[in-house]
Amino acid sequence: MSGIYDQRPWLECYAADEPADIAPPYEDMLSVLTDTRSRFPDRVALTYFGTEITYRELDELANGVAEYLAEQGLGGGDRVAVYLQNVPQFAIAVLAGWKLGGIVVPLNPMYRSHELTTILADAQPAAVISSENGWHDALGEVVAATGVAVTLTTSELDLAAEHEETPLRGVERRRPAATADLVATATERRTATPPSVRLYPDDIALLTYTSGTSGTPKGATNTHRNISFNAQAFTQRTGNHDGSGMIALAPLFHITGLVCQFGAVLALGGRLDLVYRFEPSAVLAALRRWRPRYMIGPATAYIALMNHPEATADHFRSFEQVYAGGAPLPAAMVERFRSDFGLYIRNGYGLTETTATATSVPPHLEAPVDEETGTISVGVPTFNCVLRVVDDDGVDLPVRSVGEIVVEGPMVVPSYWNQPEQTEESIPEGRLHTGDVGFMDEQGWFYVVDRKKDMINASGFKVWPREVEDVLYSHSAVREAAVVGVPDEYRGETVKAYVSLVPGESTTGEELADHCRQRLAAYKYPREVELVGELPKTTTGKILRRRLRDEARG
């Protein structure tokens, strides 16, 4: 007899016309591009500060870069590292890599020499594509040390029609010597036809490095099948329409941005509105100018938009669906965003290793909030996907039992690059052991409680930081919160909270501790609350509990 997870109780939450499983029309992203370009050659694919790039132009520019890379000897399986912000050149570089049958390695443009050296030594790219400023600030030095032979650089100004009233103000052209100009190269060769390649579903499309918040970054091998499936799943779940606009709220170097933004618009011939990097005023200006219908981004981006003094409901009136990814949302934040702007943010859950989305909230429903913990659900598993909650021995746990979340389905990567032992430990038989702790309710809704390594042991009682953080977020003065365990002679560990406040609001640590004490068991509320200007974050916007914990422990 099959277990509760094999029965997929969450299918009852699907819309009446939604299938349990889907089969994308194409299983490699180059075929997705070819089909979309042939059907919608003159449709706008990208916007960028007054510039519009059609699918024909995007395809031709990618051909130009692919032709150049082929001339330099690159071919199938070679890695192409891309060190860019949300600019059109990022899309051009990714497509060029795929046209060669290559593997694209997206690099976070905020990484500096240590992170870059670690990743390039592991990925061993044959070529790197970088912004001019990024090259001068960090990448050029690392490339010289690692001996990468093929290099192209570009300015963020190159494809922007407008500069001054954007995040591009102050950006300077700084063409590095001995690097090819990406835009000039692409333009000169745009009528070229690069060597024809055949891609297979299990070919690696992306080598996407995890953020490394708990250790050395690992390269997840996202295949063409992984990406094409989840791009299709996201568009089908959101009800996205052909040609619909999407604001690029998430960074494209992150798996959410690559798949749920770029991959999704490619799959349906949509339009992606780029704003270089996240700056609330630039995002708000783009919302008014382009009136996109969809967006997905991290909680920190929504918090920043919500606290921007010029943000109004009118900025968001064109949206049909708004999603969050990267980290679970606090329920109080979801309600405040709806109160301020009239939009309900649909939670989602996924990892680099699940090629972004593994769960989402169906567009006809709202996520329930668990009465006992106050945690909002991250949704139900998407098409073809099975989530389980297991104990330390990997045995399925009953409904509402807390354990580790395990994911299986066509979105799960097959391996970590060059790490067979880590692959066997974390992805045995294709099932991803996420390291996240949560539970499933009777209707099949999943709840993420926390990360295994973040659990606090206070006097023998388990305290999950997220539960305390959710209570802190329910206080009107709290902008962001992070909770960690710190040494305590009496309890072994005790709870400490770091809090930044909403601009213009005031409170004290004692008041916030009392706010929690009235709503949580005695062993859970923070004995100390430290008010800070900003919380430390990863470069993708996730709050770094680990750094706070290390600082608190001296």
Buried (B, 14 or more C-beta within 10 A) or exposed (E): EEEBBEEBBBBEBBEEEBEEEBEBEBBBBBBBBBBBBEEBBEBBBBBBBEBEBBBBBBBBBBBBBBBBBBEBEBEEEBBBBBBBBBBBBBBBBBBBBBBBBBBBBBBBBBBBEEBBBBBBEBBBBBBBBBBBBBBBBBBBBBBEEBEBEBBBBBBBBBBBEEBEEBBBEEBEEBEBEEBBBBBEBBBEBBEBEBEEBEBEBEBBBBBBBBBBBEEEBBBBBBBBBBBBBBBBBBBBBBBBEEBBBBBBBBBBBBBBBBBBBBBBBBBBBBBBBBBBBBBBBBBBBBBEEBBBBBBBBBBBBBBBBBBBEEBEEEBBEBBBBBBBBBBBBBBBBBBBBBEBBEBBBBBBBBBBBBBBBBBBBBBEBBBBBBEEBBBBBBBBBBBBBBBBBBEEEEEBBEBEEBBBBBBBBBBBBBBBBBBEEEBEEBBEEEBBBBBBBBBBBEEBBBBBBBBBEBBBEBEEEBBBBBBBBBBBBBBEBBBBBBBBBBEBEEBEBBBBBBBBBBEEEEBEBEEBBEBBBEBBEEBBBBBBBBBEEEBBBBBBBBBBBBBBBEEBEE
